[in-house]
Amino acid sequence: MRTFTFALIAPLALATALHAQTAGSNQPSATKQQPAPNTQKPAAPAPQTPAPQTPTPATPPTPTPPAEKPAPPPPQEVYTYQAAGRRDPFLNLLGTGTEPRTAGSKRGEGPGGMTTAEISVRGILQSRGALVAMITGPDGKTYVVHQGDKLADGTIKSITPQGLIVIQEVNDPLSLVKQREVTKLLRALEVAK
């Protein structure tokens, strides 16, 4: 294996020559002198000893800037539906005829203000040879009805020992049938089914 040593002779000689030339040019001269020929032998370069390295103080690590917080999401828009006289978009447009009437319509008191879906038959009685029915409405009150009495959406066709038969008016513009029979059984018979 070969080892190479590099001598720093040429750069050192060049540096000395430049130093001597600049030292002479700094002095004011009345006349120009010609440089004397260099008759001296170049001195052997002085062995260079590496300068002792002073330990550099450890620099503290530069603090990293704190991570930026993610931007908050944009505020969400809250949607509210303003009816302003328009129809409810969630009601069935076709209608089945069993939907209760809207609360805005004026309904009468007693059985005439109740729909067929709202009543339940509590009992059947015989009065003067005819059957009458006791019904309970959504208000929790009990009413006595006879054959031919009107309800909000129909008429009582007949009263049987098992319950009522009501002719209900169908509130569906697309339906060909405008009336249908609905049987409302006694509450005890409805539970037994």
C-alpha positions as CSV (number, residue, x, y, z in Angstrom):
1,M,0.0,0.0,0.0
2,R,1.3,3.4,-1.0
3,T,1.1,6.4,1.2
4,F,1.3,9.9,-0.2
5,T,2.5,12.9,1.7
6,F,1.7,16.3,0.4
7,A,4.0,19.1,0.9
8,L,2.8,22.6,1.4
9,I,6.0,24.2,0.1
10,A,4.7,26.0,-2.9
11,P,1.8,27.8,-1.2
12,L,4.1,28.8,1.7
13,A,6.7,30.3,-0.6
14,L,4.1,32.1,-2.6
15,A,2.6,33.6,0.5
16,T,6.1,34.8,1.7
17,A,6.8,36.4,-1.6
18,L,3.5,38.2,-1.7
19,H,4.1,39.4,1.9
20,A,7.4,40.8,1.0
21,Q,6.1,42.6,-2.1
22,T,3.2,44.1,-0.2
23,A,5.4,45.3,2.6
24,G,7.6,47.1,0.1
25,S,4.7,48.8,-1.7
26,N,3.4,50.2,1.6
27,Q,6.4,52.4,2.1
28,P,6.5,55.7,0.2
29,S,9.4,55.7,-2.3
30,A,10.9,58.7,-4.0
31,T,12.5,56.6,-6.7
32,K,11.5,53.3,-8.0
33,Q,13.8,50.6,-6.9
34,Q,14.2,47.5,-8.8
35,P,13.7,44.4,-6.7
36,A,16.9,42.7,-5.8
37,P,17.4,39.3,-7.3
38,N,16.7,36.6,-4.8
39,T,20.0,35.0,-4.1
40,Q,19.1,33.2,-1.0
41,K,18.1,29.7,-1.0
42,P,14.5,29.1,0.0
43,A,14.3,28.1,3.5
44,A,12.9,24.7,4.3
45,P,9.4,25.0,5.3
46,A,8.8,24.9,9.0
47,P,6.9,21.9,10.1
48,Q,3.4,22.9,10.6
49,T,1.8,21.8,13.7
50,P,-1.9,21.6,13.7
51,A,-3.5,24.3,15.9
52,P,-5.0,23.0,19.0
53,Q,-8.6,22.7,18.5
54,T,-10.6,24.4,21.2
55,P,-13.8,22.7,21.9
56,T,-16.7,24.7,20.7
57,P,-19.4,25.2,23.2
58,A,-22.4,23.0,22.4
59,T,-25.1,25.1,20.9
60,P,-28.5,24.3,22.2
61,P,-30.7,22.9,19.5
62,T,-32.8,25.6,17.9
63,P,-36.4,25.3,19.2
64,T,-38.7,24.2,16.5
65,P,-41.8,26.4,16.1
66,P,-44.8,24.8,17.6
67,A,-46.9,22.9,15.1
68,E,-49.7,25.1,13.7
69,K,-53.1,24.1,14.9
70,P,-55.4,22.9,12.1
71,A,-57.8,25.5,11.0
72,P,-61.2,25.0,12.6
73,P,-63.8,23.6,10.2
74,P,-66.1,26.3,8.6
75,P,-69.3,26.8,10.6
76,Q,-72.1,24.5,9.5
77,E,-75.2,26.0,8.1
78,V,-78.3,25.2,10.1
79,Y,-81.3,24.7,7.9
80,T,-84.8,25.5,9.1
81,Y,-87.9,25.1,7.0
82,Q,-90.2,28.1,6.8
83,A,-93.7,26.8,5.8
84,A,-95.1,30.2,5.0
85,G,-98.5,28.7,3.9
86,R,-97.0,25.9,1.8
87,R,-97.9,22.3,2.2
88,D,-95.9,19.9,4.4
89,P,-93.4,18.2,2.2
90,F,-93.5,15.0,4.2
91,L,-97.2,14.3,3.8
92,N,-98.2,11.7,1.3
93,L,-99.4,13.3,-1.9
94,L,-101.5,10.4,-2.9
95,G,-103.2,10.0,0.4
96,T,-105.0,6.9,1.6
97,G,-108.0,8.6,3.2
98,T,-107.0,7.5,6.7
99,E,-105.0,10.6,7.5
100,P,-106.6,12.7,10.1
101,R,-107.9,16.1,9.0
102,T,-105.5,19.0,9.5
103,A,-105.6,20.8,12.8
104,G,-106.4,24.1,11.0
105,S,-109.9,22.8,10.0
106,K,-112.6,23.6,12.4
107,R,-114.1,20.5,14.0
108,G,-117.2,20.3,16.1
109,E,-117.5,19.1,19.6
110,G,-118.4,15.5,20.6
111,P,-118.6,12.6,18.1
112,G,-119.1,15.0,15.1
113,G,-115.5,16.3,15.6
114,M,-113.9,12.9,15.8
115,T,-112.6,10.7,12.9
116,T,-113.2,7.0,12.6
117,A,-109.5,6.3,13.3
118,E,-109.7,8.3,16.6
119,I,-112.6,6.5,18.3
120,S,-112.8,3.2,20.1
121,V,-115.9,1.3,21.0
122,R,-116.2,0.8,24.7
123,G,-119.6,-0.9,24.9
124,I,-122.9,-1.8,23.1
125,L,-126.2,-1.2,24.9
126,Q,-129.8,-1.8,24.0
127,S,-132.1,1.2,24.4
128,R,-135.9,1.1,23.5
129,G,-135.3,-1.9,21.2
130,A,-132.4,-0.4,19.3
131,L,-128.7,-0.9,19.9
132,V,-126.5,2.1,20.9
133,A,-122.8,2.3,21.2
134,M,-120.5,3.9,23.8
135,I,-117.4,5.3,22.2
136,T,-114.3,7.0,23.6
137,G,-112.6,9.8,21.7
138,P,-109.0,11.2,21.9
139,D,-110.1,13.6,24.7
140,G,-110.8,10.6,27.0
141,K,-114.5,11.3,27.3
142,T,-117.2,8.7,26.6
143,Y,-120.1,9.4,24.2
144,V,-123.2,7.5,23.3
145,V,-123.9,7.3,19.5
146,H,-126.9,6.0,17.5
147,Q,-127.3,4.6,14.0
148,G,-127.1,7.5,11.5
149,D,-125.0,9.8,13.7
150,K,-122.2,11.7,11.9
151,L,-118.5,11.5,12.5
152,A,-115.9,14.0,11.1
153,D,-115.2,11.6,8.2
154,G,-118.3,9.4,7.9
155,T,-121.6,8.2,9.1
156,I,-122.5,5.3,11.5
157,K,-124.3,2.8,9.2
158,S,-125.3,0.3,11.8
159,I,-124.6,-0.9,15.3
160,T,-124.1,-4.7,15.9
161,P,-123.5,-6.6,19.1
162,Q,-119.9,-6.8,18.1
163,G,-119.3,-3.1,17.2
164,L,-119.9,-0.4,14.7
165,I,-120.0,-0.2,10.9
166,V,-119.1,3.2,9.6
167,I,-119.3,4.5,6.1
168,Q,-116.1,6.5,5.8
169,E,-115.6,9.1,3.1
170,V,-112.3,8.5,1.3
171,N,-110.3,11.7,1.0
172,D,-108.1,10.5,-2.0
173,P,-108.5,12.4,-5.3
174,L,-106.9,9.5,-7.2
175,S,-109.1,6.8,-5.8
176,L,-112.1,5.6,-7.7
177,V,-113.9,4.6,-4.5
178,K,-115.3,7.6,-2.7
179,Q,-116.7,5.7,0.3
180,R,-115.8,2.5,2.2
181,E,-117.1,0.5,5.1
182,V,-115.0,0.4,8.3
183,T,-115.8,-2.0,11.1
184,K,-114.9,-0.8,14.6
185,L,-115.1,-3.7,17.0
186,L,-115.7,-3.6,20.7
187,R,-112.5,-3.0,22.6
188,A,-112.7,-6.4,24.3
189,L,-113.0,-8.1,20.9
190,E,-110.1,-6.1,19.5
191,V,-107.8,-7.3,22.4
192,A,-108.9,-10.9,22.0
193,K,-107.8,-11.0,18.3
